[in-house]
Amino acid sequence: MRDAIIFVVDSVLSLAVYAFLLRFLLQLVRADFRNPLSRVILSLTNWLVLPLRRILPPMGRVDTASLVALLAVQLGKTLIVFRLLAGALIPFAPMVIAGMSSLLVSTIWLLIFSLIIYALLSFVGPGTYNPVTGLLASLCEPLLRPLRRVLPTAGGLDFSPLVAIIVLRALLFLMT
């Protein structure tokens, strides 16, 4: 029973972290927030970001309120899950290190899955537009553009998503 509760709490909090992470990344890459999927992400995260935005002004391209909300949700998740697993509170410094490490891993996995889905959608319906493709394009293209300048195309195939995924997986291996 305890394991099931920990699983459910961890899953719900992980989804919250991914929602705030997507909001932060989409704002960072200047995605189109008229996209229906972007609006869903905004509506799921506004409860925390909007009050913080009254206090924290943006710094250049970085929306400080979204970043602070993301960090708060991640650290809260780390604290709650550790408390459920160990039955004790985690000290502040290890909690911050564990939370940031987990956030970095989550970011890398989000980018990997986004690249895979984006590449698969380019095979299924090339040249067509839907909200998922638009959202993924705004998220993946900043990663793929520099690689496309360097990599040659082979018979019309774009290998930049594959190279990007390999680089991101290598980063994951370096972290562990």
C-alpha positions in Angstrom: 0.0 0.0 0.0 2.8 2.4 0.9 4.6 1.8 -2.4 1.4 2.5 -4.3 1.0 5.8 -2.5 4.6 6.8 -3.1 4.2 5.9 -6.8 1.0 8.0 -7.2 2.5 11.0 -5.4 5.7 10.8 -7.3 3.8 10.5 -10.6 1.5 13.4 -10.0 4.4 15.6 -8.8 6.5 14.6 -11.8 3.7 15.6 -14.1 3.6 19.0 -12.3 7.3 19.4 -12.7 7.0 18.6 -16.5 4.2 21.1 -16.9 6.3 23.9 -15.3 9.4 22.8 -17.2 7.5 22.9 -20.5 6.2 26.4 -19.7 9.7 27.6 -18.9 11.2 26.1 -22.0 8.5 27.3 -24.3 8.8 30.8 -23.0 12.6 30.5 -23.4 12.3 29.6 -27.1 9.5 32.1 -27.7 6.9 29.5 -28.7 3.5 30.5 -30.0 1.2 30.7 -26.9 -1.9 30.8 -29.1 -1.3 27.1 -29.7 -4.0 25.1 -27.9 -1.5 22.9 -26.2 0.5 25.9 -25.0 -2.7 27.3 -23.6 -3.3 24.1 -21.7 0.2 24.3 -20.2 -0.4 28.0 -19.3 -3.7 27.2 -17.6 -2.1 24.4 -15.6 0.7 26.5 -14.3 -0.8 30.0 -14.0 -1.9 29.4 -10.4 1.7 29.7 -9.2 3.4 31.7 -12.0 1.0 34.7 -12.0 1.3 35.6 -8.3 5.1 35.2 -8.6 5.1 37.5 -11.7 3.8 40.4 -9.6 6.9 40.1 -7.4 9.6 38.9 -9.9 10.2 40.9 -13.1 11.7 39.1 -16.1 15.4 39.2 -16.7 15.9 39.5 -20.5 14.5 36.4 -22.2 14.2 34.5 -18.9 10.8 34.7 -17.3 12.0 34.7 -13.6 8.5 33.9 -12.3 8.3 30.7 -14.4 11.9 29.7 -13.4 11.2 30.2 -9.7 7.9 28.3 -9.9 9.7 25.5 -11.7 12.5 25.3 -9.0 9.9 25.5 -6.2 7.8 22.7 -7.6 10.9 20.6 -8.2 12.3 21.1 -4.7 8.9 20.5 -3.2 8.7 17.2 -5.2 12.1 16.2 -4.0 11.3 17.0 -0.4 7.9 15.2 -0.4 9.2 12.1 -2.2 12.2 11.8 0.1 10.0 12.3 3.2 7.7 9.5 2.0 10.6 7.2 1.2 12.9 7.8 4.2 10.4 9.0 6.7 12.6 12.0 7.5 13.3 15.4 6.2 16.3 15.8 3.9 18.8 18.6 4.8 18.6 21.7 2.6 21.9 21.4 0.7 21.4 17.7 -0.4 17.8 18.5 -1.2 18.9 21.3 -3.6 21.6 19.2 -5.2 19.2 16.2 -5.6 16.4 18.5 -6.9 18.6 20.3 -9.5 20.1 17.0 -10.6 16.6 15.5 -11.0 15.5 18.6 -12.9 18.4 18.4 -15.3 17.6 14.7 -16.0 14.0 15.6 -16.5 14.9 18.3 -19.0 17.1 16.0 -20.9 14.5 13.3 -21.1 11.8 15.8 -22.1 14.1 16.9 -25.0 14.9 13.4 -26.0 11.2 12.4 -26.2 10.3 15.6 -27.9 13.0 15.0 -30.6 11.8 11.4 -31.1 8.1 12.4 -31.5 9.1 15.4 -33.8 11.2 13.1 -36.0 8.4 10.5 -36.2 5.8 13.1 -37.1 8.0 14.4 -39.9 7.8 10.9 -41.4 4.1 10.5 -40.9 2.8 13.8 -42.1 5.6 15.9 -43.6 4.6 19.5 -44.3 1.3 19.3 -42.4 0.5 21.4 -39.4 -1.2 20.5 -36.1 -0.8 21.9 -32.6 1.6 19.1 -31.5 3.9 19.7 -34.5 3.9 23.4 -33.9 4.8 23.0 -30.3 7.4 20.4 -30.9 8.9 22.5 -33.7 9.3 25.5 -31.4 10.9 23.2 -28.8 13.2 21.1 -31.1 14.3 23.5 -33.8 16.7 25.5 -31.6 18.5 22.2 -30.9 18.5 21.0 -34.5 19.4 24.2 -36.4 23.1 24.3 -35.3 23.4 20.5 -36.1 21.8 21.0 -39.6 24.5 23.6 -40.4 27.2 21.0 -39.7 25.6 17.7 -40.9 25.1 17.0 -44.5 21.8 15.5 -45.6 21.9 12.1 -47.1 19.3 11.4 -49.7 16.9 13.9 -48.2 17.2 12.4 -44.7 17.9 14.6 -41.8 20.1 13.0 -39.2 20.2 16.0 -36.9 17.5 14.5 -34.5 19.5 11.3 -34.2 22.7 13.2 -33.4 20.9 15.4 -30.9 19.5 12.4 -29.1 22.9 10.7 -29.0 24.4 13.9 -27.5 21.6 14.2 -24.9 22.0 10.5 -24.0 25.7 11.0 -23.6 25.0 13.8 -21.2 22.8 11.5 -19.2 25.6 8.9 -19.1 28.0 11.6 -17.9 25.7 12.6 -15.1 25.4 9.1 -13.6 
